[in-house]
Amino acid sequence: MTDTPATRPPAGRYGPEPTERSARRGRLGLVVAAVVGVAVVIWIGLNMAGQPVSWKDVGFAVDGSRSIDVTFEVTKPKEATVTCTVTALSESYGEVGVRTVDVGPADTATRRVTATVQTTELAVSGTVERCDLVDDPAGTP
């Protein structure tokens, strides 16, 4: 068996041959992109970790073409009040109903809430769009 050289295209066929400088520049670009990506992930994580309110959709029950019951859980400081925006969506994901629900102080940090949303047409899904802190137990809004 004979040794064969590595298969390479003819010189200049696909542009100039890469130089050591262009290879270094490419590696540097990858390192910079990786560092920026990690920084963005950390920034997003810190912003989300700083939010004292979180929510999770649990389910929904369609009650004809006029309303939908949306069940969700809210986790917040026990003494705080939050306002949650609950939406009903049509088959084409259009908003067919919206309701604002206040979730007040409670003995536990996590509460399960069911909200009835009036709809303009048949809804096929219901979800919590957002929950915002109304009053902080420390006194800062």
N, CA, C and O atoms as a GROMACS GRO file, in nm:
protein
  564
    1MET      N    1   0.084  -0.118   0.000
    1MET     CA    2   0.000   0.000   0.000
    1MET      C    3   0.089   0.124   0.000
    1MET      O    4   0.187   0.129   0.074
    2THR      N    5   0.058   0.223  -0.080
    2THR     CA    6   0.140   0.343  -0.091
    2THR      C    7   0.074   0.456  -0.016
    2THR      O    8  -0.048   0.463  -0.002
    3ASP      N    9   0.158   0.546   0.033
    3ASP     CA   10   0.106   0.665   0.102
    3ASP      C   11   0.055   0.763  -0.003
    3ASP      O   12   0.123   0.791  -0.102
    4THR      N   13  -0.066   0.816   0.020
    4THR     CA   14  -0.121   0.915  -0.071
    4THR      C   15  -0.130   1.048   0.001
    4THR      O   16  -0.167   1.052   0.119
    5PRO      N   17  -0.098   1.156  -0.066
    5PRO     CA   18  -0.107   1.287   0.000
    5PRO      C   19  -0.254   1.322   0.027
    5PRO      O   20  -0.345   1.269  -0.038
    6ALA      N   21  -0.275   1.412   0.122
    6ALA     CA   22  -0.411   1.456   0.155
    6ALA      C   23  -0.477   1.516   0.031
    6ALA      O   24  -0.412   1.587  -0.046
    7THR      N   25  -0.602   1.487   0.013
    7THR     CA   26  -0.674   1.538  -0.103
    7THR      C   27  -0.710   1.684  -0.080
    7THR      O   28  -0.778   1.718   0.016
    8ARG      N   29  -0.663   1.769  -0.170
    8ARG     CA   30  -0.691   1.912  -0.161
    8ARG      C   31  -0.730   1.961  -0.299
    8ARG      O   32  -0.683   1.906  -0.398
    9PRO      N   33  -0.814   2.060  -0.308
    9PRO     CA   34  -0.847   2.114  -0.439
    9PRO      C   35  -0.727   2.187  -0.497
    9PRO      O   36  -0.636   2.226  -0.423
   10PRO      N   37  -0.724   2.204  -0.626
   10PRO     CA   38  -0.614   2.278  -0.688
   10PRO      C   39  -0.603   2.419  -0.630
   10PRO      O   40  -0.704   2.483  -0.600
   11ALA      N   41  -0.481   2.466  -0.614
   11ALA     CA   42  -0.455   2.598  -0.555
   11ALA      C   43  -0.530   2.706  -0.632
   11ALA      O   44  -0.527   2.710  -0.755
   12GLY      N   45  -0.597   2.792  -0.561
   12GLY     CA   46  -0.667   2.904  -0.620
   12GLY      C   47  -0.804   2.872  -0.676
   12GLY      O   48  -0.875   2.962  -0.721
   13ARG      N   49  -0.844   2.746  -0.673
   13ARG     CA   50  -0.973   2.710  -0.732
   13ARG      C   51  -1.091   2.774  -0.657
   13ARG      O   52  -1.186   2.820  -0.719
   14TYR      N   53  -1.084   2.777  -0.525
   14TYR     CA   54  -1.193   2.830  -0.443
   14TYR      C   55  -1.150   2.955  -0.370
   14TYR      O   56  -1.186   2.975  -0.253
   15GLY      N   57  -1.075   3.039  -0.437
   15GLY     CA   58  -1.029   3.162  -0.374
   15GLY      C   59  -0.888   3.145  -0.324
   15GLY      O   60  -0.829   3.038  -0.339
   16PRO      N   61  -0.833   3.250  -0.266
   16PRO     CA   62  -0.695   3.243  -0.220
   16PRO      C   63  -0.680   3.145  -0.104
   16PRO      O   64  -0.774   3.124  -0.027
   17GLU      N   65  -0.563   3.088  -0.093
   17GLU     CA   66  -0.534   2.997   0.017
   17GLU      C   67  -0.540   3.075   0.149
   17GLU      O   68  -0.494   3.189   0.156
   18PRO      N   69  -0.597   3.012   0.254
   18PRO     CA   70  -0.601   3.082   0.382
   18PRO      C   71  -0.461   3.102   0.437
   18PRO      O   72  -0.375   3.014   0.426
   19THR      N   73  -0.440   3.218   0.495
   19THR     CA   74  -0.310   3.248   0.556
   19THR      C   75  -0.322   3.227   0.706
   19THR      O   76  -0.432   3.214   0.760
   20GLU      N   77  -0.208   3.224   0.772
   20GLU     CA   78  -0.209   3.209   0.918
   20GLU      C   79  -0.284   3.324   0.983
   20GLU      O   80  -0.354   3.305   1.083
   21ARG      N   81  -0.270   3.444   0.926
   21ARG     CA   82  -0.337   3.562   0.982
   21ARG      C   83  -0.489   3.549   0.971
   21ARG      O   84  -0.560   3.579   1.067
   22SER      N   85  -0.540   3.504   0.856
   22SER     CA   86  -0.685   3.491   0.841
   22SER      C   87  -0.739   3.379   0.929
   22SER      O   88  -0.851   3.388   0.978
   23ALA      N   89  -0.660   3.273   0.950
   23ALA     CA   90  -0.702   3.166   1.039
   23ALA      C   91  -0.711   3.217   1.182
   23ALA      O   92  -0.806   3.186   1.255
   24ARG      N   93  -0.609   3.297   1.222
   24ARG     CA   94  -0.612   3.355   1.357
   24ARG      C   95  -0.732   3.448   1.374
   24ARG      O   96  -0.797   3.447   1.479
   25ARG      N   97  -0.761   3.527   1.272
   25ARG     CA   98  -0.874   3.620   1.276
   25ARG      C   99  -1.005   3.542   1.292
   25ARG      O  100  -1.094   3.583   1.366
   26GLY      N  101  -1.016   3.431   1.221
   26GLY     CA  102  -1.137   3.348   1.231
   26GLY      C  103  -1.153   3.290   1.370
   26GLY      O  104  -1.264   3.290   1.424
   27ARG      N  105  -1.043   3.241   1.429
   27ARG     CA  106  -1.050   3.188   1.566
   27ARG      C  107  -1.086   3.298   1.665
   27ARG      O  108  -1.166   3.277   1.756
   28LEU      N  109  -1.028   3.417   1.646
   28LEU     CA  110  -1.058   3.530   1.734
   28LEU      C  111  -1.206   3.566   1.724
   28LEU      O  112  -1.270   3.596   1.825
   29GLY      N  113  -1.260   3.565   1.603
   29GLY     CA  114  -1.402   3.595   1.584
   29GLY      C  115  -1.491   3.494   1.657
   29GLY      O  116  -1.592   3.532   1.717
   30LEU      N  117  -1.453   3.367   1.652
   30LEU     CA  118  -1.530   3.265   1.724
   30LEU      C  119  -1.524   3.285   1.874
   30LEU      O  120  -1.624   3.270   1.943
   31VAL      N  121  -1.406   3.319   1.925
   31VAL     CA  122  -1.391   3.342   2.069
   31VAL      C  123  -1.475   3.462   2.112
   31VAL      O  124  -1.544   3.457   2.214
   32VAL      N  125  -1.470   3.571   2.035
   32VAL     CA  126  -1.549   3.690   2.069
   32VAL      C  127  -1.699   3.657   2.067
   32VAL      O  128  -1.772   3.698   2.157
   33ALA      N  129  -1.744   3.584   1.966
   33ALA     CA  130  -1.885   3.547   1.957
   33ALA      C  131  -1.926   3.461   2.077
   33ALA      O  132  -2.034   3.478   2.132
   34ALA      N  133  -1.839   3.368   2.117
   34ALA     CA  134  -1.870   3.283   2.232
   34ALA      C  135  -1.879   3.366   2.360
   34ALA      O  136  -1.969   3.344   2.441
   35VAL      N  137  -1.787   3.459   2.379
   35VAL     CA  138  -1.788   3.543   2.500
   35VAL      C  139  -1.914   3.630   2.503
   35VAL      O  140  -1.977   3.642   2.608
   36VAL      N  141  -1.950   3.688   2.391
   36VAL     CA  142  -2.072   3.769   2.384
   36VAL      C  143  -2.194   3.682   2.412
   36VAL      O  144  -2.283   3.724   2.486
   37GLY      N  145  -2.199   3.564   2.356
   37GLY     CA  146  -2.312   3.473   2.380
   37GLY      C  147  -2.326   3.438   2.527
   37GLY      O  148  -2.436   3.440   2.581
   38VAL      N  149  -2.216   3.406   2.592
   38VAL     CA  150  -2.219   3.372   2.736
   38VAL      C  151  -2.265   3.494   2.816
   38VAL      O  152  -2.344   3.480   2.909
   39ALA      N  153  -2.216   3.612   2.781
   39ALA     CA  154  -2.256   3.734   2.853
   39ALA      C  155  -2.406   3.759   2.840
   39ALA      O  156  -2.470   3.797   2.938
   40VAL      N  157  -2.462   3.738   2.721
   40VAL     CA  158  -2.606   3.757   2.701
   40VAL      C  159  -2.685   3.658   2.784
   40VAL      O  160  -2.784   3.695   2.847
   41VAL      N  161  -2.643   3.532   2.786
   41VAL     CA  162  -2.714   3.430   2.865
   41VAL      C  163  -2.709   3.466   3.013
   41VAL      O  164  -2.810   3.453   3.082
   42ILE      N  165  -2.595   3.508   3.062
   42ILE     CA  166  -2.583   3.547   3.203
   42ILE      C  167  -2.672   3.667   3.234
   42ILE      O  168  -2.740   3.670   3.336
   43TRP      N  169  -2.672   3.767   3.145
   43TRP     CA  170  -2.754   3.886   3.165
   43TRP      C  171  -2.903   3.850   3.173
   43TRP      O  172  -2.974   3.898   3.261
   44ILE      N  173  -2.949   3.766   3.081
   44ILE     CA  174  -3.090   3.723   3.082
   44ILE      C  175  -3.120   3.646   3.209
   44ILE      O  176  -3.224   3.668   3.272
   45GLY      N  177  -3.032   3.556   3.248
   45GLY     CA  178  -3.053   3.477   3.369
   45GLY      C  179  -3.062   3.564   3.493
   45GLY      O  180  -3.148   3.541   3.578
   46LEU      N  181  -2.974   3.663   3.504
   46LEU     CA  182  -2.979   3.751   3.621
   46LEU      C  183  -3.106   3.835   3.623
   46LEU      O  184  -3.163   3.857   3.730
   47ASN      N  185  -3.150   3.881   3.507
   47ASN     CA  186  -3.275   3.958   3.503
   47ASN      C  187  -3.394   3.872   3.543
   47ASN      O  188  -3.482   3.918   3.615
   48MET      N  189  -3.396   3.748   3.498
   48MET     CA  190  -3.508   3.660   3.532
   48MET      C  191  -3.502   3.619   3.680
   48MET      O  192  -3.605   3.608   3.745
   49ALA      N  193  -3.382   3.598   3.731
   49ALA     CA  194  -3.368   3.558   3.871
   49ALA      C  195  -3.411   3.671   3.964
   49ALA      O  196  -3.454   3.645   4.077
   50GLY      N  197  -3.399   3.795   3.918
   50GLY     CA  198  -3.437   3.909   4.000
   50GLY      C  199  -3.587   3.934   4.005
   50GLY      O  200  -3.633   4.018   4.083
   51GLN      N  201  -3.664   3.863   3.924
   51GLN     CA  202  -3.808   3.883   3.922
   51GLN      C  203  -3.873   3.808   4.039
   51GLN      O  204  -3.859   3.686   4.049
   52PRO      N  205  -3.942   3.878   4.127
   52PRO     CA  206  -4.003   3.813   4.242
   52PRO      C  207  -4.134   3.741   4.208
   52PRO      O  208  -4.191   3.674   4.294
   53VAL      N  209  -4.181   3.753   4.085
   53VAL     CA  210  -4.309   3.694   4.045
   53VAL      C  211  -4.286   3.596   3.930
   53VAL      O  212  -4.216   3.628   3.834
   54SER      N  213  -4.344   3.476   3.942
   54SER     CA  214  -4.341   3.382   3.830
   54SER      C  215  -4.479   3.318   3.821
   54SER      O  216  -4.555   3.318   3.917
   55TRP      N  217  -4.509   3.264   3.705
   55TRP     CA  218  -4.639   3.200   3.684
   55TRP      C  219  -4.623   3.081   3.592
   55TRP      O  220  -4.525   3.070   3.518
   56LYS      N  221  -4.720   2.992   3.599
   56LYS     CA  222  -4.718   2.871   3.517
   56LYS      C  223  -4.861   2.838   3.479
   56LYS      O  224  -4.948   2.829   3.566
   57ASP      N  225  -4.885   2.818   3.349
   57ASP     CA  226  -5.017   2.775   3.304
   57ASP      C  227  -5.040   2.632   3.351
   57ASP      O  228  -4.950   2.548   3.340
   58VAL      N  229  -5.159   2.604   3.403
   58VAL     CA  230  -5.193   2.469   3.449
   58VAL      C  231  -5.290   2.403   3.352
   58VAL      O  232  -5.276   2.285   3.320
   59GLY      N  233  -5.389   2.479   3.304
   59GLY     CA  234  -5.484   2.424   3.209
   59GLY      C  235  -5.595   2.522   3.178
   59GLY      O  236  -5.596   2.635   3.226
   60PHE      N  237  -5.688   2.477   3.096
   60PHE     CA  238  -5.802   2.560   3.061
   60PHE      C  239  -5.919   2.470   3.027
   60PHE      O  240  -5.903   2.354   2.992
   61ALA      N  241  -6.038   2.528   3.039
   61ALA     CA  242  -6.162   2.457   3.003
   61ALA      C  243  -6.250   2.552   2.924
   61ALA      O  244  -6.290   2.657   2.974
   62VAL      N  245  -6.280   2.514   2.800
   62VAL     CA  246  -6.364   2.596   2.714
   62VAL      C  247  -6.508   2.581   2.760
   62VAL      O  248  -6.558   2.470   2.777
   63ASP      N  249  -6.575   2.695   2.778
   63ASP     CA  250  -6.714   2.695   2.822
   63ASP      C  251  -6.800   2.754   2.710
   63ASP      O  252  -6.861   2.860   2.726
   64GLY      N  253  -6.804   2.686   2.597
   64GLY     CA  254  -6.882   2.734   2.484
   64GLY      C  255  -6.808   2.845   2.410
   64GLY      O  256  -6.688   2.863   2.426
   65SER      N  257  -6.883   2.918   2.331
   65SER     CA  258  -6.820   3.023   2.249
   65SER      C  259  -6.811   3.156   2.322
   65SER      O  260  -6.762   3.254   2.265
   66ARG      N  261  -6.858   3.163   2.446
   66ARG     CA  262  -6.862   3.291   2.518
   66ARG      C  263  -6.759   3.306   2.629
   66ARG      O  264  -6.737   3.417   2.677
   67SER      N  265  -6.696   3.195   2.674
   67SER     CA  266  -6.598   3.209   2.782
   67SER      C  267  -6.507   3.086   2.790
   67SER      O  268  -6.536   2.980   2.735
   68ILE      N  269  -6.397   3.106   2.862
   68ILE     CA  270  -6.300   3.000   2.887
   68ILE      C  271  -6.248   3.018   3.030
   68ILE      O  272  -6.223   3.131   3.073
   69ASP      N  273  -6.232   2.908   3.102
   69ASP     CA  274  -6.173   2.912   3.236
   69ASP      C  275  -6.026   2.876   3.224
   69ASP      O  276  -5.992   2.770   3.174
   70VAL      N  277  -5.939   2.965   3.270
   70VAL     CA  278  -5.794   2.944   3.262
   70VAL      C  279  -5.742   2.925   3.405
   70VAL      O  280  -5.764   3.010   3.492
   71THR      N  281  -5.673   2.814   3.427
   71THR     CA  282  -5.616   2.785   3.558
   71THR      C  283  -5.464   2.800   3.550
   71THR      O  284  -5.400   2.750   3.458
   72PHE      N  285  -5.409   2.871   3.650
   72PHE     CA  286  -5.264   2.894   3.652
   72PHE      C  287  -5.216   2.905   3.795
   72PHE      O  288  -5.296   2.924   3.887
   73GLU      N  289  -5.086   2.892   3.813
   73GLU     CA  290  -5.024   2.909   3.944
   73GLU      C  291  -4.936   3.033   3.943
   73GLU      O  292  -4.865   3.058   3.846
   74VAL      N  293  -4.942   3.110   4.051
   74VAL     CA  294  -4.861   3.230   4.066
   74VAL      C  295  -4.774   3.212   4.189
   74VAL      O  296  -4.823   3.174   4.295
   75THR      N  297  -4.645   3.238   4.175
   75THR     CA  298  -4.554   3.237   4.288
   75THR      C  299  -4.504   3.380   4.307
   75THR      O  300  -4.452   3.442   4.214
   76LYS      N  301  -4.521   3.428   4.429
   76LYS     CA  302  -4.489   3.568   4.460
   76LYS      C  303  -4.460   3.578   4.609
   76LYS      O  304  -4.485   3.483   4.682
   77PRO      N  305  -4.407   3.691   4.656
   77PRO     CA  306  -4.396   3.710   4.801
   77PRO      C  307  -4.535   3.700   4.865
   77PRO      O  308  -4.632   3.753   4.810
   78LYS      N  309  -4.546   3.634   4.978
   78LYS     CA  310  -4.677   3.608   5.040
   78LYS      C  311  -4.759   3.734   5.063
   78LYS      O  312  -4.881   3.732   5.046
   79GLU      N  313  -4.693   3.842   5.101
   79GLU     CA  314  -4.766   3.964   5.136
   79GLU      C  315  -4.798   4.051   5.015
   79GLU      O  316  -4.871   4.150   5.027
   80ALA      N  317  -4.746   4.016   4.899
   80ALA     CA  318  -4.759   4.102   4.781
   80ALA      C  319  -4.888   4.075   4.705
   80ALA      O  320  -4.950   3.970   4.718
   81THR      N  321  -4.926   4.174   4.624
   81THR     CA  322  -5.037   4.161   4.530
   81THR      C  323  -4.980   4.171   4.390
   81THR      O  324  -4.896   4.258   4.362
   82VAL      N  325  -5.025   4.083   4.302
   82VAL     CA  326  -4.983   4.089   4.162
   82VAL      C  327  -5.106   4.101   4.074
   82VAL      O  328  -5.216   4.059   4.112
   83THR      N  329  -5.086   4.158   3.956
   83THR     CA  330  -5.191   4.167   3.855
   83THR      C  331  -5.147   4.080   3.738
   83THR      O  332  -5.039   4.100   3.682
   84CYS      N  333  -5.232   3.984   3.701
   84CYS     CA  334  -5.200   3.894   3.590
   84CYS      C  335  -5.294   3.922   3.473
   84CYS      O  336  -5.414   3.943   3.492
   85THR      N  337  -5.239   3.921   3.353
   85THR     CA  338  -5.317   3.937   3.231
   85THR      C  339  -5.337   3.799   3.170
   85THR      O  340  -5.242   3.731   3.132
   86VAL      N  341  -5.464   3.759   3.161
   86VAL     CA  342  -5.501   3.627   3.110
   86VAL      C  343  -5.568   3.646   2.975
   86VAL      O  344  -5.657   3.729   2.961
   87THR      N  345  -5.525   3.569   2.875
   87THR     CA  346  -5.580   3.584   2.741
   87THR      C  347  -5.640   3.455   2.691
   87THR      O  348  -5.597   3.345   2.727
   88ALA      N  349  -5.742   3.470   2.607
   88ALA     CA  350  -5.805   3.357   2.538
   88ALA      C  351  -5.769   3.369   2.391
   88ALA      O  352  -5.774   3.478   2.334
   89LEU      N  353  -5.733   3.256   2.329
   89LEU     CA  354  -5.688   3.256   2.191
   89LEU      C  355  -5.778   3.171   2.103
   89LEU      O  356  -5.828   3.066   2.145
   90SER      N  357  -5.798   3.217   1.979
   90SER     CA  358  -5.876   3.142   1.882
   90SER      C  359  -5.788   3.036   1.816
   90SER      O  360  -5.669   3.026   1.845
   91GLU      N  361  -5.848   2.960   1.726
   91GLU     CA  362  -5.775   2.855   1.655
   91GLU      C  363  -5.660   2.914   1.572
   91GLU      O  364  -5.559   2.847   1.550
   92SER      N  365  -5.675   3.038   1.526
   92SER     CA  366  -5.570   3.103   1.448
   92SER      C  367  -5.476   3.185   1.538
   92SER      O  368  -5.402   3.270   1.488
   93TYR      N  369  -5.478   3.161   1.668
   93TYR     CA  370  -5.395   3.228   1.768
   93TYR      C  371  -5.426   3.376   1.783
   93TYR      O  372  -5.345   3.451   1.836
   94GLY      N  373  -5.543   3.417   1.739
   94GLY     CA  374  -5.586   3.554   1.760
   94GLY      C  375  -5.644   3.569   1.900
   94GLY      O  376  -5.704   3.476   1.953
   95GLU      N  377  -5.625   3.684   1.959
   95GLU     CA  378  -5.679   3.710   2.092
   95GLU      C  379  -5.828   3.734   2.082
   95GLU      O  380  -5.872   3.826   2.013
   96VAL      N  381  -5.907   3.652   2.150
   96VAL     CA  382  -6.053   3.666   2.147
   96VAL      C  383  -6.110   3.702   2.283
   96VAL      O  384  -6.231   3.712   2.299
   97GLY      N  385  -6.022   3.723   2.381
   97GLY     CA  386  -6.066   3.764   2.514
   97GLY      C  387  -5.946   3.793   2.601
   97GLY      O  388  -5.841   3.731   2.587
   98VAL      N  389  -5.962   3.889   2.691
   98VAL     CA  390  -5.854   3.922   2.784
   98VAL      C  391  -5.916   3.964   2.916
   98VAL      O  392  -6.023   4.026   2.920
   99ARG      N  393  -5.849   3.931   3.024
   99ARG     CA  394  -5.897   3.969   3.157
   99ARG      C  395  -5.776   3.994   3.246
   99ARG      O  396  -5.675   3.924   3.239
  100THR      N  397  -5.788   4.095   3.330
  100THR     CA  398  -5.685   4.124   3.430
  100THR      C  399  -5.734   4.069   3.564
  100THR      O  400  -5.847   4.096   3.606
  101VAL      N  401  -5.648   3.993   3.630
  101VAL     CA  402  -5.683   3.927   3.756
  101VAL      C  403  -5.585   3.972   3.863
  101VAL      O  404  -5.464   3.964   3.844
  102ASP      N  405  -5.637   4.018   3.977
  102ASP     CA  406  -5.553   4.052   4.091
  102ASP      C  407  -5.540   3.930   4.180
  102ASP      O  408  -5.639   3.863   4.212
  103VAL      N  409  -5.417   3.901   4.220
  103VAL     CA  410  -5.389   3.791   4.314
  103VAL      C  411  -5.326   3.856   4.436
  103VAL      O  412  -5.213   3.904   4.430
  104GLY      N  413  -5.401   3.857   4.546
  104GLY     CA  414  -5.358   3.928   4.665
  104GLY      C  415  -5.276   3.845   4.761
  104GLY      O  416  -5.237   3.733   4.730
  105PRO      N  417  -5.249   3.903   4.879
  105PRO     CA  418  -5.171   3.834   4.981
  105PRO      C  419  -5.234   3.700   5.020
  105PRO      O  420  -5.356   3.683   5.013
  106ALA      N  421  -5.149   3.606   5.061
  106ALA     CA  422  -5.197   3.472   5.100
  106ALA      C  423  -5.098   3.412   5.199
  106ALA      O  424  -4.991   3.467   5.224
  107ASP      N  425  -5.137   3.298   5.256
  107ASP     CA  426  -5.052   3.228   5.352
  107ASP      C  427  -4.937   3.154   5.286
  107ASP      O  428  -4.839   3.119   5.352
  108THR      N  429  -4.947   3.129   5.157
  108THR     CA  430  -4.843   3.057   5.084
  108THR      C  431  -4.790   3.143   4.969
  108THR      O  432  -4.859   3.234   4.922
  109ALA      N  433  -4.669   3.114   4.925
  109ALA     CA  434  -4.609   3.191   4.817
  109ALA      C  435  -4.670   3.154   4.681
  109ALA      O  436  -4.679   3.239   4.592
  110THR      N  437  -4.712   3.029   4.666
  110THR     CA  438  -4.769   2.984   4.540
  110THR      C  439  -4.918   2.963   4.556
  110THR      O  440  -4.964   2.895   4.648
  111ARG      N  441  -4.993   3.023   4.465
  111ARG     CA  442  -5.140   3.008   4.466
  111ARG      C  443  -5.187   2.961   4.331
  111ARG      O  444  -5.134   3.000   4.227
  112ARG      N  445  -5.289   2.874   4.334
  112ARG     CA  446  -5.354   2.829   4.210
  112ARG      C  447  -5.480   2.912   4.193
  112ARG      O  448  -5.561   2.924   4.284
  113VAL      N  449  -5.496   2.970   4.073
  113VAL     CA  450  -5.606   3.061   4.044
  113VAL      C  451  -5.675   3.013   3.917
  113VAL      O  452  -5.610   2.971   3.822
  114THR      N  453  -5.809   3.021   3.916
  114THR     CA  454  -5.886   2.996   3.795
  114THR      C  455  -5.962   3.124   3.762
  114THR      O  456  -6.037   3.177   3.845
  115ALA      N  457  -5.941   3.173   3.640
  115ALA     CA  458  -6.006   3.296   3.596
  115ALA      C  459  -6.093   3.266   3.476
  115ALA      O  460  -6.051   3.196   3.383
  116THR      N  461  -6.215   3.320   3.477
  116THR     CA  462  -6.305   3.306   3.362
  116THR      C  463  -6.285   3.428   3.271
  116THR      O  464  -6.296   3.542   3.315
  117VAL      N  465  -6.254   3.401   3.145
  117VAL     CA  466  -6.232   3.507   3.047
  117VAL      C  467  -6.348   3.505   2.949
  117VAL      O  468  -6.374   3.402   2.886
  118GLN      N  469  -6.418   3.617   2.936
  118GLN     CA  470  -6.526   3.629   2.838
  118GLN      C  471  -6.464   3.639   2.699
  118GLN      O  472  -6.363   3.707   2.682
  119THR      N  473  -6.524   3.573   2.601
  119THR     CA  474  -6.466   3.570   2.466
  119THR      C  475  -6.565   3.623   2.362
  119THR      O  476  -6.686   3.620   2.383
  120THR      N  477  -6.511   3.672   2.252
  120THR     CA  478  -6.593   3.723   2.143
  120THR      C  479  -6.628   3.613   2.043
  120THR      O  480  -6.721   3.628   1.964
  121GLU      N  481  -6.552   3.503   2.047
  121GLU     CA  482  -6.580   3.385   1.965
  121GLU      C  483  -6.518   3.265   2.036
  121GLU      O  484  -6.458   3.280   2.142
  122LEU      N  485  -6.532   3.149   1.978
  122LEU     CA  486  -6.482   3.027   2.040
  122LEU      C  487  -6.331   3.034   2.063
  122LEU      O  488  -6.254   3.058   1.970
  123ALA      N  489  -6.290   3.015   2.186
  123ALA     CA  490  -6.148   3.009   2.221
  123ALA      C  491  -6.106   2.863   2.224
  123ALA      O  492  -6.182   2.776   2.266
  124VAL      N  493  -5.984   2.837   2.180
  124VAL     CA  494  -5.932   2.700   2.184
  124VAL      C  495  -5.814   2.688   2.279
  124VAL      O  496  -5.760   2.579   2.299
  125SER      N  497  -5.774   2.800   2.339
  125SER     CA  498  -5.664   2.800   2.433
  125SER      C  499  -5.673   2.921   2.523
  125SER      O  500  -5.727   3.025   2.485
  126GLY      N  501  -5.619   2.906   2.644
  126GLY     CA  502  -5.612   3.018   2.737
  126GLY      C  503  -5.477   3.015   2.805
  126GLY      O  504  -5.426   2.908   2.839
  127THR      N  505  -5.420   3.133   2.827
  127THR     CA  506  -5.286   3.140   2.885
  127THR      C  507  -5.267   3.269   2.964
  127THR      O  508  -5.340   3.366   2.945
  128VAL      N  509  -5.169   3.268   3.052
  128VAL     CA  510  -5.131   3.390   3.123
  128VAL      C  511  -5.024   3.458   3.040
  128VAL      O  512  -4.919   3.400   3.011
  129GLU      N  513  -5.051   3.583   3.004
  129GLU     CA  514  -4.956   3.659   2.924
  129GLU      C  515  -4.845   3.714   3.012
  129GLU      O  516  -4.727   3.712   2.974
  130ARG      N  517  -4.883   3.764   3.131
  130ARG     CA  518  -4.785   3.821   3.222
  130ARG      C  519  -4.845   3.843   3.360
  130ARG      O  520  -4.967   3.852   3.374
  131CYS      N  521  -4.761   3.853   3.460
  131CYS     CA  522  -4.800   3.890   3.595
  131CYS      C  523  -4.701   3.995   3.645
  131CYS      O  524  -4.579   3.978   3.632
  132ASP      N  525  -4.753   4.103   3.701
  132ASP     CA  526  -4.670   4.212   3.749
  132ASP      C  527  -4.697   4.241   3.895
  132ASP      O  528  -4.812   4.236   3.940
  133LEU      N  529  -4.594   4.270   3.968
  133LEU     CA  530  -4.603   4.306   4.109
  133LEU      C  531  -4.672   4.440   4.124
  133LEU      O  532  -4.632   4.538   4.061
  134VAL      N  533  -4.776   4.446   4.208
  134VAL     CA  534  -4.848   4.570   4.231
  134VAL      C  535  -4.789   4.643   4.351
  134VAL      O  536  -4.757   4.761   4.343
  135ASP      N  537  -4.775   4.572   4.461
  135ASP     CA  538  -4.714   4.634   4.578
  135ASP      C  539  -4.620   4.535   4.641
  135ASP      O  540  -4.655   4.419   4.664
  136ASP      N  541  -4.499   4.584   4.670
  136ASP     CA  542  -4.394   4.501   4.728
  136ASP      C  543  -4.406   4.509   4.881
  136ASP      O  544  -4.429   4.617   4.935
  137PRO      N  545  -4.389   4.398   4.952
  137PRO     CA  546  -4.397   4.401   5.097
  137PRO      C  547  -4.293   4.494   5.158
  137PRO      O  548  -4.312   4.542   5.270
  138ALA      N  549  -4.183   4.522   5.087
  138ALA     CA  550  -4.082   4.614   5.137
  138ALA      C  551  -4.121   4.758   5.116
  138ALA      O  552  -4.054   4.849   5.164
  139GLY      N  553  -4.231   4.779   5.042
  139GLY     CA  554  -4.281   4.915   5.021
  139GLY      C  555  -4.237   4.979   4.892
  139GLY      O  556  -4.268   5.096   4.870
  140THR      N  557  -4.166   4.910   4.806
  140THR     CA  558  -4.125   4.967   4.679
  140THR      C  559  -4.209   4.907   4.568
  140THR      O  560  -4.221   4.785   4.560
  141PRO      N  561  -4.269   4.989   4.481
  141PRO     CA  562  -4.355   4.936   4.373
  141PRO      C  563  -4.274   4.869   4.264
  141PRO      O  564  -4.331   4.820   4.167
   0.00000   0.00000   0.00000
